[in-house]
Amino acid sequence: MTARAEKNSTSKLRAMGHRQSLVRNARMAQEWCGSAEHFHRYLFLAMSSALQISKRLRTELQQHLLQTKNSFSNLLTPDLLLMIIISKRNNRR
């Protein structure tokens, strides 16, 4: 394995572990918080700080959470939220 391939492999494994940790923490938070609003607030803070997203993207994500929490808050899972963040980040590149 080349040094570059090894580095990419290590980065992917680290990212997967980090993602699983975020999802696990978010699920625990949902149990502790009890309400969707508190859960979304916790999840937003956890994801945005962990992914070190920009202030502008953070604002957009927060607006998205406010718009969606009333309509389909039960469908907004940690996996879905992470996909939203990643797609928004990829669209900016």
Secondary structure, DSSP 8 states (H G I E B T S, - for coil): --HHHHHHHHHHHHHHHHHHHHHHHHHHHHHHH-SHHHHHHHHHHHHHHHHT--HHHHHHHHHHHHHHHHHHGGG--HHHHHHHHHHHHHHH-
